[in-house]
Every structure is written in C-alpha cells, then in structure tokens.
Amino acid sequence: MSDNQSWNSSGSEEDPETELGLPVELCGVLSKWTNYIHGWQDRWVVLKSNTLSYYKSEDETEYGCRGSICLSKAEITPHDFDECRFDISVNDSVWYLRAQDPDHRQQWVDAIEQHKTESGYGSESSLRRHGSMVSLVSGASGYSATSTSSFKKGHSLREKLAEMETFRDILCRQVDTLQKYFDACADAVSKDELQRDKVVEDDEDDFPTVRPDGDFVQNSNSSKEKLFPHVTPKGINGIDFKGEAITFKATTAGILATLSHCIELMVKREESWQKRLDKVISKLKAKFHWSLIGLISHTARVSPF
C-alpha cells in the first residue's frame, strides 16, 4: 500500500499549506468493507477539503466517486482488536476501512482528525483559506461567518448531489440485472407451460398395455422429469438473486440517506437566506422611515403656513 499512497503536501517549510496550518491532502489504497457477499475490497481513497471520497480504482477517478462523506460531524474509531482497521460514522452511515499496517492506519486517522478539526466554520485556517471571498467590511459587519458558512454548505451540497448521481448509476445497473432475472423467470415459466402441455399430450398414449399373460405394462415415454427442469444454485442465467436484492436494498438506503442530507442542507440554506433577507428588509424599512421623517421635517420648515 505504501507504493500507492501519496501525500499531496510534502510538509516542507516552503509548502504554503504547511505554513498556513492547513490539513494535508492524502490519497491511497484502503480496503473497504462492501457487504457480506463481496467482503473487503481495495478502493482508492482520497482525503481532501474536509471530505473523504472513494473510487473503485485510481484509474477510475475521472468517472466520479463511488461515495463521499463530510468529516465535519464524523466519528473516527480505531478498532479495538484489529490494528489495521478503523471505522468512520456519520449519522447512520458507517464506513469500515482497513490499512495495510498499524502505521498506515495511524497516518490516515491523524490526517482525518486534522481535517475534522479544521472543518469548523470559525477555525483559523478556514478563515485564512476563504478570506479572499469575504471583504473586511463584511467581516466587520458580521457577514464573514455567514459567507464562509454558505460556501461550505454549498460545497457539501454539490458533493451530495454528485454522490446521488453515482448512486443513480449503480441503481440503474442493478435494476437492469434484476429485470434480466425476471425476464428469464418469465421465459422459464412460458417454456415450462409448453413443456407441461407436451407432457399431457404424450401421456394420453401412456395408458398401460396388457400382456398376453394378463400383466399390465407402463409405456416408457412418460417422464416426470419433464415437469421439473434443473435449476442451478446460482439461479437463472447465473444471476444471484438474493445477492442482487441485498445490494439493491443497500443502494436504495444510501440514496435515501443522501437525499435526506440534501434536504437538510437546502432547508438550512433557505433559513440562512431568509435571515439575510429579513435583515435587508429591516434596514430598508428603517432607512425609508428616517428618510420620510426628514422629508416631513423639511417640508414643515419651508411651508409658509
């Protein structure tokens, strides 16, 4: 794993991220628990901008991540018995990850903890990082925190929408697989009905014949095996229906969780904009009020009556 793992920041004195105290970016191969069918699978994991994302492999990063989580509210738990494993949980979503050795695990845990610590809206490094987007005037008037918060929420929302697209692609493939299974089942039932009709027609001539000695003889063209075609353990066309159903359920659960997070972010954003709108309206009302009073006072002074 050490060959595939790289630090995007060298940690030297000339590194601007190190000088600013920003968390370093980390990427490499980790084993991720998928499900009871596929078990542990190697995945290309990227730690960047307070977000942990994973891809099927380093070569497929251009196609989009398979999943990502924001580390702001994440809980990082090293495993008590497995020295290479650590778990990351955000609400009901849990990632089970394994490094190659304890040192690599500690490296990842420290880096993730650093990103989590620096994910606060008011952290010193985050204000330095996004200071160019917030003017000194707005900072003095109390809009600095709001602008930084809006930026982070927007960034998180884009990540969740990208994650939704990934889930959609996975779900479409699973639906196609299940549809093929059901189509194969329908074809098998149709063939079975035709086979049953043929067996009935064949059995019409299968009445026992009588030997000259009086014994009954059953004709050999009757076969119950025609009614019971052989089905492989893997199901029709080699599709593992149970495994596909479990994976389908996990994917839909991931979609619902991500969609719930998106709705939460959108509600918070709406509330933030509503507060800003209320402040602007209040200022305009106050300005209009004092302007109207000034106009009335001026009119009263210049009036001859």
C-alpha positions as a printed NumPy array, in Angstrom:
array([[  0.   ,   0.   ,   0.   ],
       [  2.89 ,   2.33 ,   0.58 ],
       [  3.599,   2.416,  -3.154],
       [  0.077,   3.581,  -3.915],
       [ -0.169,   6.027,  -1.074],
       [  0.971,   9.61 ,  -1.53 ],
       [  0.914,  12.863,   0.353],
       [ -0.046,  15.807,  -1.81 ],
       [  1.735,  18.076,   0.638],
       [  5.375,  17.36 ,   1.395],
       [  5.348,  19.118,   4.74 ],
       [  8.389,  21.27 ,   3.941],
       [  8.811,  24.85 ,   5.106],
       [  8.161,  26.1  ,   1.593],
       [  4.794,  24.366,   1.433],
       [  2.087,  27.057,   1.628],
       [ -0.411,  24.659,   3.184],
       [  2.018,  23.826,   5.963],
       [  2.812,  27.487,   6.528],
       [ -0.884,  28.289,   6.831],
       [ -1.506,  25.297,   9.067],
       [ -3.914,  23.712,   6.582],
       [ -4.598,  19.963,   6.763],
       [ -2.626,  17.973,   4.22 ],
       [ -4.342,  16.032,   1.451],
       [ -3.934,  12.27 ,   1.445],
       [ -4.772,   9.594,  -1.107],
       [ -4.063,   5.9  ,  -1.407],
       [ -5.458,   2.38 ,  -1.379],
       [ -7.517,   1.179,   1.578],
       [ -9.634,  -1.923,   1.968],
       [-13.315,  -1.087,   2.394],
       [-15.984,  -3.458,   3.642],
       [-18.699,  -3.67 ,   0.964],
       [-21.163,  -6.36 ,   2.032],
       [-21.32 ,  -9.971,   3.178],
       [-21.176, -11.175,  -0.412],
       [-18.093,  -9.334,  -1.648],
       [-16.394,  -8.674,   1.715],
       [-13.317,  -6.424,   1.809],
       [-12.451,  -4.711,  -1.471],
       [ -9.491,  -2.445,  -2.286],
       [-10.603,   1.098,  -3.053],
       [ -8.774,   4.294,  -3.99 ],
       [ -9.489,   6.733,  -1.144],
       [ -8.963,  10.498,  -1.325],
       [ -8.913,  12.851,   1.661],
       [ -9.336,  16.442,   0.55 ],
       [-11.136,  19.615,   1.653],
       [-12.756,  18.034,   4.719],
       [-14.21 ,  15.272,   2.537],
       [-13.348,  11.584,   2.324],
       [-14.184,  10.029,  -1.058],
       [-13.524,   6.63 ,  -2.539],
       [-13.246,   5.28 ,  -6.074],
       [-13.138,   1.748,  -7.406],
       [ -9.545,   2.329,  -8.505],
       [ -7.109,   5.153,  -9.165],
       [ -7.715,   4.803, -12.914],
       [-11.452,   5.483, -12.493],
       [-11.218,   8.785, -10.612],
       [-12.242,  10.674, -13.739],
       [-15.6  ,   8.877, -13.764],
       [-16.641,  10.205, -10.365],
       [-16.501,   8.844,  -6.842],
       [-18.491,   5.852,  -5.62 ],
       [-19.235,   7.641,  -2.366],
       [-18.13 ,  10.504,  -0.146],
       [-18.727,  11.769,   3.369],
       [-18.223,  15.144,   5.002],
       [-15.973,  14.909,   8.048],
       [-17.42 ,  17.849,   9.997],
       [-19.578,  15.597,  12.191],
       [-17.792,  12.308,  11.567],
       [-16.711,   9.945,  14.33 ],
       [-13.397,   8.161,  13.742],
       [-12.996,   4.965,  15.765],
       [ -9.886,   2.742,  15.574],
       [-10.839,  -0.899,  16.048],
       [-10.081,  -2.398,  19.447],
       [ -8.707,  -5.723,  18.193],
       [ -7.839,  -5.238,  14.516],
       [ -4.772,  -2.969,  14.494],
       [ -5.231,  -2.123,  10.804],
       [ -8.927,  -1.261,  10.86 ],
       [-10.743,   1.981,  11.648],
       [-14.395,   2.984,  11.278],
       [-15.868,   6.322,  10.22 ],
       [-19.506,   7.047,  11.047],
       [-21.724,   9.978,  10.097],
       [-25.257,   9.62 ,  11.462],
       [-26.427,   6.183,  10.234],
       [-23.721,   5.831,   7.578],
       [-20.653,   3.822,   8.607],
       [-17.516,   3.109,   6.578],
       [-15.32 ,   0.188,   7.647],
       [-11.761,   0.686,   6.402],
       [ -8.503,  -1.247,   6.748],
       [ -4.957,  -0.061,   6.145],
       [ -2.017,  -2.293,   5.296],
       [ -0.416,  -1.974,   8.723],
       [ -0.919,  -0.064,  12.01 ],
       [  1.404,   2.772,  10.951],
       [ -0.633,   3.443,   7.82 ],
       [ -3.82 ,   3.324,   9.85 ],
       [ -2.459,   5.897,  12.277],
       [ -1.385,   8.057,   9.344],
       [ -4.906,   8.069,   7.938],
       [ -6.569,   8.563,  11.322],
       [ -4.339,  11.552,  12.14 ],
       [ -4.974,  13.141,   8.744],
       [ -8.742,  12.627,   9.002],
       [ -8.8  ,  14.032,  12.538],
       [ -6.86 ,  17.068,  11.316],
       [ -9.396,  17.703,   8.544],
       [-12.24 ,  17.285,  11.018],
       [-10.645,  19.739,  13.457],
       [-10.114,  22.304,  10.702],
       [-13.651,  21.878,   9.347],
       [-15.168,  24.342,  11.819],
       [-16.643,  27.452,  10.272],
       [-14.639,  29.703,  12.566],
       [-11.36 ,  27.845,  12.536],
       [ -8.316,  29.986,  11.936],
       [ -7.142,  28.156,   8.834],
       [-10.6  ,  28.127,   7.242],
       [-10.85 ,  31.889,   7.619],
       [ -7.402,  32.302,   6.041],
       [ -8.3  ,  29.893,   3.265],
       [-11.526,  31.647,   2.263],
       [-10.575,  35.163,   3.287],
       [-10.339,  36.329,  -0.317],
       [-14.054,  35.746,  -0.741],
       [-15.031,  37.851,   2.259],
       [-14.285,  41.558,   2.429],
       [-13.028,  43.26 ,   5.565],
       [-16.144,  45.412,   5.653],
       [-18.475,  42.433,   5.599],
       [-16.311,  40.766,   8.223],
       [-16.678,  43.768,  10.491],
       [-20.434,  43.839,   9.946],
       [-20.893,  40.198,  10.846],
       [-21.317,  38.721,   7.355],
       [-17.959,  36.936,   7.292],
       [-19.167,  33.865,   9.164],
       [-22.334,  33.749,   7.066],
       [-20.409,  33.854,   3.785],
       [-17.964,  31.179,   4.908],
       [-20.826,  29.023,   6.162],
       [-22.724,  29.408,   2.892],
       [-19.614,  28.431,   0.94 ],
       [-19.136,  25.258,   2.961],
       [-22.823,  24.313,   2.747],
       [-22.804,  24.847,  -0.998],
       [-19.665,  22.737,  -1.338],
       [-21.203,  19.954,   0.745],
       [-24.42 ,  20.073,  -1.268],
       [-22.522,  19.686,  -4.543],
       [-20.733,  16.659,  -3.107],
       [-24.013,  15.083,  -2.077],
       [-25.543,  15.704,  -5.494],
       [-22.512,  14.061,  -7.11 ],
       [-22.944,  11.155,  -4.726],
       [-26.612,  10.925,  -5.758],
       [-25.573,  10.654,  -9.413],
       [-23.224,   7.802,  -8.531],
       [-25.986,   6.028,  -6.628],
       [-28.307,   6.552,  -9.598],
       [-25.857,   4.872, -11.983],
       [-25.373,   1.949,  -9.605],
       [-29.128,   1.616,  -9.107],
       [-29.778,   1.622, -12.868],
       [-27.307,  -1.226, -13.342],
       [-28.919,  -3.184, -10.517],
       [-32.403,  -2.616, -11.958],
       [-31.189,  -3.895, -15.343],
       [-29.739,  -7.001, -13.691],
       [-32.941,  -7.693, -11.761],
       [-35.019,  -7.075, -14.891],
       [-32.945,  -9.661, -16.768],
       [-33.584, -12.095, -13.925],
       [-37.348, -11.518, -14.011],
       [-37.421, -11.77 , -17.829],
       [-35.546, -15.06 , -17.594],
       [-38.057, -16.264, -14.985],
       [-40.951, -15.333, -17.28 ],
       [-39.342, -17.179, -20.193],
       [-38.758, -20.212, -17.992],
       [-42.411, -20.229, -16.901],
       [-43.589, -19.986, -20.523],
       [-41.317, -22.838, -21.571],
       [-42.478, -24.865, -18.577],
       [-46.136, -24.395, -19.557],
       [-45.387, -25.507, -23.106],
       [-43.493, -28.488, -21.733],
       [-46.427, -29.38 , -19.464],
       [-48.829, -29.267, -22.417],
       [-46.499, -31.535, -24.372],
       [-46.246, -33.957, -21.461],
       [-50.042, -34.101, -21.193],
       [-50.309, -34.833, -24.912],
       [-47.664, -37.525, -24.63 ],
       [-49.306, -39.034, -21.562],
       [-52.591, -39.543, -23.433],
       [-50.941, -42.503, -25.121],
       [-49.318, -43.733, -21.93 ],
       [-52.119, -45.996, -20.753],
       [-50.776, -49.353, -19.601],
       [-50.922, -52.158, -22.103],
       [-51.88 , -55.704, -21.257],
       [-49.513, -58.58 , -21.843],
       [-50.793, -61.872, -23.076],
       [-50.266, -63.241, -19.585],
       [-52.571, -60.552, -18.158],
       [-49.92 , -58.286, -16.544],
       [-50.017, -54.513, -17.016],
       [-47.03 , -52.782, -18.63 ],
       [-46.446, -48.983, -18.327],
       [-45.187, -47.334, -21.527],
       [-41.709, -45.791, -21.146],
       [-42.358, -42.414, -22.802],
       [-43.903, -40.925, -19.632],
       [-41.426, -38.943, -17.551],
       [-41.949, -36.714, -14.546],
       [-38.556, -35.184, -15.14 ],
       [-40.087, -33.153, -17.957],
       [-42.122, -31.262, -15.371],
       [-39.14 , -30.402, -13.187],
       [-36.334, -28.769, -15.17 ],
       [-32.986, -28.498, -13.41 ],
       [-32.29 , -25.111, -11.782],
       [-28.737, -24.195, -10.899],
       [-27.952, -22.887,  -7.373],
       [-26.963, -19.525,  -8.847],
       [-30.448, -19.076, -10.302],
       [-31.465, -18.353, -13.838],
       [-28.689, -17.252, -16.181],
       [-26.197, -17.384, -13.31 ],
       [-27.725, -14.365, -11.513],
       [-27.541, -14.441,  -7.726],
       [-30.977, -13.013,  -6.968],
       [-30.509, -12.893,  -3.197],
       [-27.198, -11.08 ,  -3.512],
       [-28.605,  -8.621,  -6.04 ],
       [-31.608,  -7.959,  -3.799],
       [-29.383,  -7.242,  -0.79 ],
       [-27.197,  -4.896,  -2.831],
       [-30.278,  -3.186,  -4.264],
       [-31.609,  -2.626,  -0.75 ],
       [-28.271,  -1.16 ,   0.39 ],
       [-28.146,   1.181,  -2.61 ],
       [-31.672,   2.477,  -2.051],
       [-30.872,   3.018,   1.627],
       [-27.817,   5.043,   0.596],
       [-29.947,   7.118,  -1.778],
       [-32.499,   7.872,   0.937],
       [-29.784,   8.853,   3.417],
       [-28.057,  11.121,   0.897],
       [-31.363,  12.645,  -0.198],
       [-32.239,  13.345,   3.432],
       [-28.889,  15.108,   3.868],
       [-29.507,  17.173,   0.722],
       [-32.918,  18.245,   2.005],
       [-31.39 ,  19.199,   5.348],
       [-28.722,  21.307,   3.64 ],
       [-31.298,  23.012,   1.425],
       [-33.528,  23.816,   4.407],
       [-30.577,  25.299,   6.293],
       [-29.584,  27.331,   3.241],
       [-33.148,  28.606,   2.856],
       [-33.226,  29.627,   6.519],
       [-29.877,  31.415,   6.133],
       [-31.053,  33.368,   3.087],
       [-34.349,  34.177,   4.807],
       [-32.471,  35.687,   7.753],
       [-30.315,  37.758,   5.422],
       [-33.422,  38.908,   3.543],
       [-35.114,  39.892,   6.805],
       [-32.057,  41.946,   7.775],
       [-32.025,  43.743,   4.431],
       [-35.757,  44.454,   4.646],
       [-35.374,  45.782,   8.197],
       [-32.549,  48.1  ,   7.122],
       [-34.546,  49.353,   4.137],
       [-37.588,  49.968,   6.315],
       [-35.504,  51.882,   8.846],
       [-33.843,  53.91 ,   6.091],
       [-37.2  ,  54.674,   4.478],
       [-38.655,  55.619,   7.854],
       [-35.935,  58.137,   8.657],
       [-35.972,  59.479,   5.107],
       [-39.711,  60.043,   5.385],
       [-39.31 ,  61.815,   8.738],
       [-36.586,  64.021,   7.274],
       [-38.772,  64.867,   4.294],
       [-41.706,  65.775,   6.537],
       [-39.488,  67.939,   8.736],
       [-38.023,  69.71 ,   5.713],
       [-41.492,  70.303,   4.266],
       [-42.7  ,  71.736,   7.572],
       [-39.777,  74.177,   7.713],
       [-40.21 ,  75.529,   4.186],
       [-44.003,  75.661,   4.273],
       [-45.363,  79.261,   4.554],
       [-48.385,  78.118,   6.547]])
